[in-house]
Amino acid sequence: MNNYLDHLNVSQRKAVEYISGPLMVIAGAGSGKTRVLIYRIVHLLKNGVDPFNILSLTFTNKAAKEMKERIENIVGLEAKNIWMGTFHSVFAKILRYEADKLGYPSNFTIYDTDDSKALLRRIIKEMNLDTDIYKVNIVQSRITSFKNNLITVKAYNNNTELKTQDDSAHRPQMGAIYERYVKDCFKSGAMDFDDLLLKTNELLFRHPDVLHKYQHRFQYVLVDEYQDTNHSQYLIVKALAALNENICVVGDDAQSIYSFRGANIRNILNFKSDYSDVKLIKLEQNYRSTKNIVSAANSVISKNKDQLDKEVWTSNDLGDKIKLNRALTDSDEAVIVASNIQEIKLRNQEANHNFAILYRTNAQSRSMEEALRKRSIPYRIYGGLSFYQRKEVKDMMAYFRVASNPIDEEALRRIINYPKRGIGNSSIDRMTLTASEQEKTLWGIVENINFENTGLNAGSKAKVDNFAVLIKSFQVMVKEKDAFEVATYIAKQSGMLREMQIDKTPEGISRYENLQELLNGINEFVNQENEKPEDQRNTSLSYYLEDIALLTDADKEVDDDGNHVSLMTIHQSKGLEFPYVYIVGLEENLFPSQMSMTSRTDLEEERRLFYVALTRAEKRATLSYALTRYRWGNLIDCEPSRFIEEIDNKYIDANFINVNPAIKPIQNKVIQSIIKALCHPVLINLTIKKAYNTKI
């Protein structure tokens, strides 16, 4: 493929052909950055650069594999000799070669997340620390933060601010845990994922001969998604490229959305400060989306102050304006989205895989899943589990199942010691053996533990008896109250809500939100049942469980040929594209998140997240919000997201606003317009803007 340069536009070709000196490529959404990286490496090889002297760093193994395969198709097997992969895979390779300099064996073990958590659990237990305060997820997240910011144990002990933070969080032993964790890993000849960055920094900066070796080896360094690099990655890349300065970074500050993982947007914003002679090339032509989508996205991201100057454009068709849906409730929102997908599928003969539903939090998938199931539209949760398959939801549902049917042994085993109540595996094994010998159910032994010869001591029997009393109180509630009252009571009394509230990591917050969403769904179920005639009404927890069991069985019917609607968080959608994209839950305190309201930096990241969502769409983008949404069983009023109003009105189809499908639409167009204008301030602004063609 000798004519590879002919496949590039002017800006792309400049980026490919500029091979000497520092280069920053600002690649707007859909501008073909992957093609530029691939052809740039091809161009280096065609100009006599040895593949062993090229280092190309990505953030996913999938991206690295695809790039390598495409390069190999052009230049042949020489592509296999390029040092290409994720930061972690490439640095692990280097550490294998140089392990002895750090005191590690060359065959050191790499701990994954579960391995790290298991070790931390043992350390916390052996130190006799309160597991409710020193929760494994929190401790692990804290250690990850330390390592990604190159804070060693010694540095931590000398940092008064960090120790004060942990003291204030009632975790004064954080430093001791960190030290013990590092020592135990080293003793076991193991590194965790964060060590692969930390130890590479240590290797390069403590051993000048090693740094010199790899500076000469990697004469050309390329970094994809540079805006997502953290401090540790930044220092490694800067050190490796310091000798030759043939460094090319590709990224888009407008798509920097991973600060919660440690990504530092300053790395790309300050690149020109690091290299005074840097060549800056902007890829501003979008090949993905219509003119209306690109312009709408530009009008929103322009509100950010902290950004690099660029103007993304496209020569694609004008396309549809951004559609805007308004629903009375979050359930109505899901119905509107599912109905619209069904309508477009039938009208345009579109395949399911052309549609994607994007949301800010995982918990929002529940209502969307149910609306799609009821219309027999196959779907997949991308990058995560179906709502009812998530661990915290399954745990809570297990409590409901035991309260309704205590002889359900699988559910009983799942919850008997969760949250932890001191009923260990040995106690469960002894009770199981007794049940088998006496041909009784496990619950039969549990509820009569004080009268059974299980071999348990008095303390263990007391813990089992307390659990049995708790379950019996749930059983009484099941007989007397509706599903929502029972579920709320169980969620509180079981200790699960308290367990979720303590964990303030992003994962912990997500789990807490999922429990909230589960209760919201149960409340909706009760409300829907109460609307039925009395002789058809059933609001019991048992009936709810039956309803959900039938509903979730539909997961097994989802086709395996890839033809399904994609559901995912916006973070998971980065790098993907779909003809039809639905961005749901566009409400203040949801998107933008309530946690982002305290600083401009956080709010601007939320705006970049919305920009990413909008630019996933190729043909049509549809936004939606609800005027009311359930939160812990209470129906609260919602305010439309500021991001809706930040889109220039000329790119929005403000007449595409749906009302509750249960309400008969008003036919008079004049009355319709008045209602739309009065329903909310955002729509008032949109109407006035449209009338006077001016900004407010």
Salt bridges, closest charged atoms under 4 A:
ASP6 OD1 - ARG13 NH1 3.96
GLU17 OE2 - ARG13 NE 3.31
GLU72 OE1 - LYS80 NZ 3.42
GLU98 OE1 - LYS101 NZ 3.06
GLU98 OE2 - LYS213 NZ 2.78
GLU126 OE2 - ARG122 NH1 3.40
GLU126 OE1 - ARG180 NH2 2.29
ASP166 OD1 - ARG142 NE 2.96
GLU179 OE2 - LYS183 NZ 3.26
ASP184 OD2 - ARG122 NH2 3.52
ASP184 OD2 - ARG180 NE 3.29
ASP192 OD2 - LYS147 NZ 2.90
ASP195 OD1 - LYS147 NZ 2.92
GLU202 OE1 - LYS199 NZ 3.41
GLU202 OE2 - ARG206 NH1 3.34
ASP224 OD1 - LYS33 NZ 2.91
GLU225 OE2 - LYS33 NZ 3.34
GLU225 OE1 - LYS574 NZ 3.03
ASP228 OD2 - LYS574 NZ 3.33
ASP252 OD1 - LYS310 NZ 3.03
ASP253 OD1 - LYS310 NZ 3.14
ASP306 OD2 - ARG266 NH1 2.58
ASP309 OD2 - LYS282 NZ 3.94
ASP320 OD2 - ARG620 NH2 2.98
ASP330 OD2 - ARG629 NH1 3.88
GLU333 OE1 - ARG629 NH2 3.15
GLU343 OE2 - ARG347 NH1 2.74
GLU350 OE2 - LYS619 NZ 3.01
GLU369 OE1 - ARG373 NH2 3.28
GLU370 OE1 - ARG366 NH1 3.48
ASP395 OD2 - LYS391 NZ 2.62
ASP395 OD1 - ARG414 NE 2.61
ASP408 OD2 - ARG401 NE 2.93
GLU409 OE2 - ARG413 NE 3.41
GLU452 OE2 - LYS440 NZ 2.81
GLU499 OE2 - LYS135 NZ 3.27
ASP503 OD2 - ARG511 NH2 2.85
GLU517 OE2 - ARG366 NH2 3.09
GLU524 OE2 - ARG366 NH2 3.43
GLU529 OE2 - LYS532 NZ 2.71
ASP553 OD1 - LYS556 NZ 3.85
ASP555 OD1 - ARG373 NH2 2.99
ASP560 OD1 - ARG380 NH2 2.74
GLU577 OE1 - ARG288 NE 2.80
GLU587 OE2 - ARG629 NH2 2.74
GLU588 OE1 - ARG642 NH2 2.66
GLU604 OE2 - ARG600 NH1 3.98
GLU605 OE1 - ARG608 NH2 3.39
GLU606 OE2 - ARG360 NH2 2.71
GLU646 OE2 - ARG607 NH2 2.81
ASP653 OD2 - LYS323 NZ 3.03
